[in-house]
Amino acid sequence: MNDLGKNKKIYKNVCVTEMSYEGFGVVKLKDFTIFVENLLIDEVADIELFWENKKIAFATVTNYIKKSKLRIEPKSTKLLQSGAAPLCVLSYENQLKFKQYTIEKLFKRNLLELKINKIIPSPNEYYYRNKISLHVLNENNKFKFGFFKKYSHLLIEQEALFLAHKEINEIFLKFKEIVNNNNDLFTILTNAKFNEITIKHSNFTNEKQIIMICEKVLYLNTNQKKLIKNATGINSLILNIRNKHDNFFRTLIGNEFITYKINDLKFKVANDSFYQVNELQTKYMYECVCNLISNDCNNVIDAFSGVGTIGLFLSAKSKKVTCVEINKFATKCGIDNAITNKKINITFVNDDVTEYLIKNNTNTNDVIVFDPPRSGIDKKVIDNVAQAKIKQVIYISCNPRTLVRDLILFNEKGYQISFVQPIDMFPQTFHVECIVLIQKEKPKQSI
């Protein structure tokens, strides 16, 4: 990377011809491409580069010359400036059109013509996240909370959290007030090198949790804990010590987990375990996955299972479900969740997905469901699935680029893509979730 610092270059009167997947305006200059923040198609502006290499650069707008008719006023200029919500200058209808077009273009370029279902909109355009993380800086004897601007160390302070549940926003405002107005708390957090905070909330139980990330251990007395609890209304306060040598948790108040619910299923989620942030959309997503599986399914593998959310849903449609998850705390929650929900046909395995599939015979499985991290699936996993001749693969992805990369490999192994459903889990951002059904092609009969 090459942060230009004070040596920034200015380009006058440039025009955007297309939008990138990440929501940047694209400016083409001979063999050089510039990605501009907050600049829409057909808009003309003066721009200033803040990062570049030999082929590409990133820039901000210094002066708008011509604005798009599609542009709207953002709900929060601070949120826009941070880069956390680059699409908030478009109406929600136009955000969905952009995401649909982006997915269709990506698939068409790499996987020929495929029917892409119409994107499923989110019930809430704002205030939808059940979890949010903020960076913290101590400047001029005051903690500032916000997001780092992309490709920089500049913290854009947030006055409110418009993407998170309103309950999380209330917790944030109250927590910020007490730590900046109580000298003892401020000193303790400063000495512990407090640098990040995560706040969670469950719609079902109304449980609220704060996780403070610090470089050093801190100690709060009973009165200080009571002050934080009473001011914010939280049920649990967790300390995460994270530095070059350590990464561990300590529970200061309450439990280490939160309980969520979808339909009749309850999910206990540990403080470092993955759970979908848009709960209302998660319900639609998991129901869609269930509908793709036939009623006579015998064995299902839920890979990257987390606390077993998908596996527990699928247990109603399969005789046996095996959940594979590398995080031991998530695996423990998954076992507890199976007991809580009285599911006896589900097994949890604490193992790396790649290693598990290599070590175990998966030939008896009808379906495997993948919900991997943004990096996608290891090629060895795809090879194993093909060798085991698993008939159906359901791939849930939050990164269309790695999704398409992996789908090409599946296609090369004799699988065909028969269903693609985009879901908008993250309004105001460029992120899109996709559900894809991949099926083993029947061998062609010889004449």
Sequence and secondary structure as in RCSB ss.txt:
>XXXX:A:sequence
MNDLGKNKKIYKNVCVTEMSYEGFGVVKLKDFTIFVENLLIDEVADIELFWENKKIAFATVTNYIKKSKLRIEPK
STKLLQSGAAPLCVLSYENQLKFKQYTIEKLFKRNLLELKINKIIPSPNEYYYRNKISLHVLNENNKFKFGFFKK
YSHLLIEQEALFLAHKEINEIFLKFKEIVNNNNDLFTILTNAKFNEITIKHSNFTNEKQIIMICEKVLYLNTNQK
KLIKNATGINSLILNIRNKHDNFFRTLIGNEFITYKINDLKFKVANDSFYQVNELQTKYMYECVCNLISNDCNNV
IDAFSGVGTIGLFLSAKSKKVTCVEINKFATKCGIDNAITNKKINITFVNDDVTEYLIKNNTNTNDVIVFDPPRS
GIDKKVIDNVAQAKIKQVIYISCNPRTLVRDLILFNEKGYQISFVQPIDMFPQTFHVECIVLIQKEKPKQSI
>XXXX:A:secstr
  B TT   EEEEEE  EE TTS EEEEETTEEEEETT  TT EEEEEEEEE SSEEEEEEEEEEE  TT    S
 HHHHHHTS TTTTS HHHHHHHHHHHHHHHHHHHH S      B  S SSS BSEEEEEEEE SSSEEEEEE T
TS  EEE SS TTB HHHHHHHHHHHHHHHH HHHHHHHHHTTEEEEEEEE TTT  EEEEEEESS     HHHH
HHHHHHH  SEEEEEEESSS EEEEEEES SEEEEEETTEEEEEETTS   S HHHHHHHHHHHHHHS TTEEEE
EEET TTTHHHHHHTTTEEEEEEEES HHHHHHHHHHHHHTT  SEEEEES HHHHHHHS  TT SEEEE   TT
   HHHHHHHHHHT SEEEEEES HHHHHHHHHHHHHTTEEEEEEEEE  STTSS  EEEEEEEE       
